[in-house]
Amino acid sequence: MKSLRTLILLISLVMYAGEFANAQDWPNLARFKEENAKLGLPAAGEKRIVFMGNSITQCWSDSDPDFFKGRPYINRGISGQTTPQMLIRFRQDVISLNPAVVVILAGTNDIAGNTGPSTLEMIVDNISSMAELARVHGIKVIICSVLPAFDYPWKPGLKPNQKIPALNTMLKKYADDNGFAYLDFFAAMVGEKNGMKKDLTYDGVHPTLAGYKVMEPMVEEAIAVALK
């Protein structure tokens, strides 16, 4: 009995420590603080591109490091993040790096409720704020559609296969109305029942290398257009 109580106490302490750390740095500003400082400003003639997003962006570098190698591409994805967290760190992780272009791929974790309930309008508001901040600082913006997902393995029953298409319609309208580029990954990757094509994902949400190989020429073309 004593050992069981000790184990429960240890588990409680670990959980509390994790919650305390998250509360102290909810947007995870510390994640790239040192890397950003080392990176400094772009070299003369460098057209820096920052990728802002969640685990789909973060894992892009892990799945296909060669895509980022030798290019002025900077990955600022953080697994699990929602758009309000990205908005808070947008100045530090995008604007202060002086990129020519920012690629924003976000919103699926908001639908999953990772940081609490969120409406589609709230997601669009946050992405709009990031886009408008970038524009003020002379940064070209590429707003990406949210990737298809039939359901979330970690939080089933939220009907992302219905909400994601609706969100993408709203994002495209906002981009079109405000002169921002819109990159439609969804159309290229959607399969049965508005889920992702099975050969492009390992869990229905995150792309495999094959999925990223679909995305890469699309984003490169969008970046080339933005730089013109």
C-alpha positions as CSV (number, residue, x, y, z in Angstrom):
1,M,0.0,0.0,0.0
2,K,2.8,2.4,0.9
3,S,4.6,1.7,-2.4
4,L,1.3,2.3,-4.3
5,R,0.9,5.7,-2.6
6,T,4.5,6.6,-3.4
7,L,3.9,5.7,-7.1
8,I,0.7,7.8,-7.2
9,L,2.5,10.7,-5.6
10,L,5.4,10.5,-8.2
11,I,2.9,10.3,-11.1
12,S,1.1,13.4,-9.7
13,L,4.3,15.3,-9.3
14,V,5.3,14.5,-12.9
15,M,2.0,15.6,-14.3
16,Y,2.0,18.8,-12.2
17,A,5.5,19.6,-13.4
18,G,4.4,19.2,-17.0
19,E,1.3,21.4,-16.6
20,F,3.4,24.0,-14.7
21,A,6.0,24.2,-17.5
22,N,3.2,24.5,-20.1
23,A,1.6,27.2,-18.1
24,Q,4.8,29.2,-17.9
25,D,5.4,29.0,-21.7
26,W,2.1,28.2,-23.3
27,P,3.1,29.2,-26.8
28,N,6.6,27.5,-26.4
29,L,8.6,30.7,-27.1
30,A,11.6,28.9,-25.7
31,R,11.6,26.2,-28.4
32,F,13.4,28.2,-31.0
33,K,14.8,31.1,-29.0
34,E,18.5,30.0,-29.2
35,E,18.2,28.8,-32.8
36,N,16.8,32.1,-33.8
37,A,19.6,34.0,-32.1
38,K,22.2,31.9,-33.8
39,L,20.5,32.2,-37.2
40,G,20.7,36.0,-37.3
41,L,19.6,38.1,-40.3
42,P,19.5,36.8,-43.9
43,A,22.8,37.1,-45.9
44,A,22.9,39.6,-48.7
45,G,20.6,38.3,-51.5
46,E,19.2,35.5,-49.4
47,K,15.4,35.0,-49.8
48,R,14.6,33.2,-46.6
49,I,11.4,31.1,-46.3
50,V,9.9,30.3,-42.9
51,F,7.4,27.4,-42.5
52,M,5.1,28.1,-39.6
53,G,2.9,25.2,-38.4
54,N,2.3,22.2,-36.1
55,S,3.5,18.6,-36.2
56,I,2.8,18.3,-39.9
57,T,5.4,21.1,-40.5
58,Q,7.7,19.9,-37.8
59,C,7.9,16.3,-39.1
60,W,8.5,17.5,-42.7
61,S,12.2,18.1,-41.9
62,D,12.4,14.7,-40.2
63,S,10.7,12.8,-43.0
64,D,12.6,14.5,-45.9
65,P,15.6,16.5,-44.6
66,D,17.0,16.8,-48.1
67,F,14.1,19.1,-49.0
68,F,15.3,21.7,-46.5
69,K,19.0,21.1,-47.1
70,G,20.8,23.6,-49.2
71,R,17.8,25.9,-49.3
72,P,17.0,29.0,-47.3
73,Y,14.0,27.1,-45.7
74,I,13.5,27.5,-42.0
75,N,11.2,25.0,-40.2
76,R,9.3,26.6,-37.3
77,G,6.7,23.9,-36.7
78,I,5.9,22.7,-33.2
79,S,4.0,19.5,-32.7
80,G,0.5,19.8,-31.2
81,Q,0.2,23.6,-31.6
82,T,-2.9,25.5,-32.3
83,T,-3.2,28.9,-34.1
84,P,-3.4,31.0,-31.0
85,Q,-0.1,29.6,-29.9
86,M,1.4,30.3,-33.3
87,L,0.1,33.8,-33.3
88,I,1.8,34.6,-30.0
89,R,5.2,33.3,-31.3
90,F,4.8,34.7,-34.8
91,R,6.9,37.8,-34.2
92,Q,9.7,35.9,-32.7
93,D,9.7,32.8,-35.0
94,V,8.8,34.6,-38.3
95,I,9.0,38.4,-38.4
96,S,12.3,38.7,-36.5
97,L,13.9,36.3,-38.9
98,N,13.3,38.7,-41.8
99,P,12.0,36.1,-44.3
100,A,10.9,37.0,-47.8
101,V,8.0,34.5,-47.5
102,V,6.1,32.7,-44.8
103,V,4.2,29.4,-45.4
104,I,1.4,29.0,-42.9
105,L,0.0,25.5,-42.5
106,A,-2.3,25.4,-39.4
107,G,-5.7,24.8,-38.0
108,T,-6.2,21.0,-37.6
109,N,-5.2,21.0,-33.9
110,D,-7.7,23.7,-33.2
111,I,-10.4,21.5,-34.6
112,A,-9.1,18.7,-32.5
113,G,-9.4,21.0,-29.4
114,N,-5.8,20.6,-28.4
115,T,-5.9,23.9,-26.4
116,G,-9.6,24.1,-25.8
117,P,-12.7,24.6,-27.8
118,S,-12.4,26.6,-31.0
119,T,-14.7,27.7,-33.8
120,L,-13.8,27.8,-37.4
121,E,-14.1,31.6,-37.2
122,M,-11.6,31.7,-34.4
123,I,-9.1,29.7,-36.5
124,V,-9.5,32.1,-39.5
125,D,-9.1,35.1,-37.2
126,N,-5.8,33.8,-35.9
127,I,-4.4,32.9,-39.3
128,S,-5.7,36.3,-40.7
129,S,-3.8,38.0,-37.9
130,M,-0.6,36.2,-38.8
131,A,-1.0,37.0,-42.4
132,E,-1.7,40.7,-41.7
133,L,1.3,41.0,-39.4
134,A,3.5,39.5,-42.1
135,R,2.2,41.9,-44.7
136,V,2.9,44.9,-42.5
137,H,6.5,43.7,-42.4
138,G,6.9,43.2,-46.1
139,I,6.7,39.4,-45.9
140,K,4.8,37.5,-48.7
141,V,2.2,35.1,-47.3
142,I,1.2,31.6,-48.5
143,I,-1.9,30.4,-46.6
144,C,-2.1,26.6,-46.9
145,S,-5.3,24.6,-46.8
146,V,-5.6,22.2,-43.8
147,L,-4.7,18.7,-44.9
148,P,-7.6,16.2,-45.0
149,A,-8.4,14.0,-42.0
150,F,-11.4,11.7,-41.6
151,D,-10.9,11.5,-37.8
152,Y,-8.3,12.2,-35.1
153,P,-6.9,9.0,-33.5
154,W,-6.2,10.9,-30.3
155,K,-9.6,12.5,-30.1
156,P,-12.2,10.6,-32.2
157,G,-15.7,11.8,-33.1
158,L,-15.1,15.5,-33.9
159,K,-15.9,15.1,-37.6
160,P,-12.8,16.8,-39.1
161,N,-13.8,15.4,-42.5
162,Q,-16.7,17.9,-42.4
163,K,-15.1,20.8,-40.6
164,I,-11.8,20.9,-42.5
165,P,-13.4,21.4,-45.9
166,A,-15.6,24.2,-44.4
167,L,-12.5,25.8,-42.8
168,N,-10.6,25.6,-46.1
169,T,-13.4,27.3,-47.9
170,M,-13.2,30.2,-45.4
171,L,-9.4,30.4,-45.7
172,K,-9.6,30.5,-49.5
173,K,-12.2,33.3,-49.4
174,Y,-10.1,35.3,-46.9
175,A,-6.9,34.8,-49.0
176,D,-8.7,35.7,-52.3
177,D,-10.4,38.8,-50.7
178,N,-7.1,40.1,-49.3
179,G,-4.6,39.3,-52.0
180,F,-2.8,36.4,-50.2
181,A,-1.7,33.2,-52.0
182,Y,-3.7,30.1,-51.1
183,L,-2.1,26.7,-51.5
184,D,-4.6,23.8,-51.8
185,F,-2.9,20.8,-50.4
186,F,-6.4,19.4,-49.5
187,A,-7.5,18.9,-53.1
188,A,-4.3,17.0,-54.0
189,M,-4.4,14.7,-51.0
190,V,-8.0,14.0,-50.3
191,G,-9.4,10.5,-50.6
192,E,-12.4,8.5,-49.5
193,K,-14.9,10.3,-47.1
194,N,-12.8,13.5,-47.1
195,G,-10.0,11.6,-45.4
196,M,-6.4,11.6,-46.6
197,K,-5.4,9.1,-49.3
198,K,-4.2,6.0,-47.5
199,D,-0.9,5.8,-49.4
200,L,0.0,9.4,-48.2
201,T,-0.5,9.0,-44.4
202,Y,0.4,6.6,-41.6
203,D,-2.3,7.6,-39.2
204,G,-4.9,9.5,-41.2
205,V,-3.6,12.9,-40.2
206,H,0.2,13.1,-40.7
207,P,1.8,12.6,-44.1
208,T,4.3,9.9,-44.9
209,L,7.3,10.7,-47.1
210,A,5.0,10.0,-50.0
211,G,2.6,12.6,-48.7
212,Y,5.4,15.2,-48.4
213,K,6.5,14.4,-51.9
214,V,3.1,15.5,-53.1
215,M,3.3,18.7,-51.1
216,E,6.9,19.7,-52.0
217,P,6.5,20.7,-55.7
218,M,3.3,22.5,-54.8
219,V,4.9,24.6,-52.1
220,E,8.0,25.3,-54.3
221,E,5.8,26.6,-57.1
222,A,3.9,28.8,-54.7
223,I,7.1,30.1,-53.2
224,A,8.5,30.9,-56.7
225,V,5.4,32.8,-57.6
226,A,5.5,34.7,-54.3
227,L,9.1,35.7,-54.8
228,K,8.3,37.2,-58.3
